[in-house]
Amino acid sequence: MLDLCQDLAEEMSLPFATIDLAETTDGELYFLEIDHAGEWEFLERDAQLPISQAIVEELAK
């Protein structure tokens, strides 16, 4: 699934994107949306994930 999400962002020329997916109780995934400026700050704060730093490093390549 990660490869498909990365391919989609690349196809849309998005160096960064958030992708919303929904999973059914049967484990089936559904695509909801892709956002070039998605909200992720709450994940960084609540889960203590270094998202900002990862974005900076990726964009600096």
C-alpha positions as CSV (number, residue, x, y, z in Angstrom):
1,M,0.0,0.0,0.0
2,L,2.9,2.4,0.8
3,D,4.2,2.0,-2.7
4,L,0.8,2.8,-4.2
5,C,0.5,6.0,-2.1
6,Q,4.0,7.1,-3.0
7,D,3.3,6.4,-6.7
8,L,0.1,8.5,-6.5
9,A,1.9,11.5,-4.9
10,E,4.7,11.2,-7.4
11,E,2.2,11.1,-10.3
12,M,0.6,14.2,-9.0
13,S,4.1,15.9,-8.6
14,L,3.6,16.2,-4.8
15,P,6.8,16.1,-2.9
16,F,4.7,15.8,0.3
17,A,1.1,14.7,0.7
18,T,-1.2,13.2,3.3
19,I,-3.5,10.4,2.2
20,D,-6.6,9.4,4.1
21,L,-7.7,5.8,4.0
22,A,-10.5,4.0,5.6
23,E,-10.3,0.4,6.6
24,T,-13.4,-1.8,6.9
25,T,-13.9,-4.5,9.5
26,D,-12.9,-7.0,6.9
27,G,-9.5,-5.2,6.4
28,E,-10.4,-3.7,3.0
29,L,-8.8,-0.3,2.4
30,Y,-10.6,2.6,0.7
31,F,-9.0,5.7,-0.6
32,L,-10.7,8.9,0.7
33,E,-8.4,11.8,-0.4
34,I,-4.9,13.1,-1.0
35,D,-3.9,16.5,0.4
36,H,-0.8,18.4,-0.6
37,A,-0.9,20.3,2.8
38,G,-2.5,17.8,5.1
39,E,-2.8,18.2,8.8
40,W,-0.2,16.1,10.7
41,E,0.9,18.4,13.6
42,F,-1.4,16.5,16.0
43,L,0.3,13.2,15.1
44,E,3.7,14.7,15.7
45,R,2.6,16.0,19.1
46,D,0.5,13.1,20.3
47,A,2.6,10.2,19.0
48,Q,6.0,12.0,19.5
49,L,6.8,11.4,15.8
50,P,9.5,13.6,14.1
51,I,7.3,14.4,11.1
52,S,8.5,18.0,10.7
53,Q,12.2,16.9,10.6
54,A,11.4,14.1,8.1
55,I,9.6,16.5,5.8
56,V,12.5,19.0,5.9
57,E,15.0,16.3,5.1
58,E,13.0,15.0,2.2
59,L,12.4,18.4,0.7
60,A,16.1,19.2,1.1
61,K,17.1,16.3,-1.2
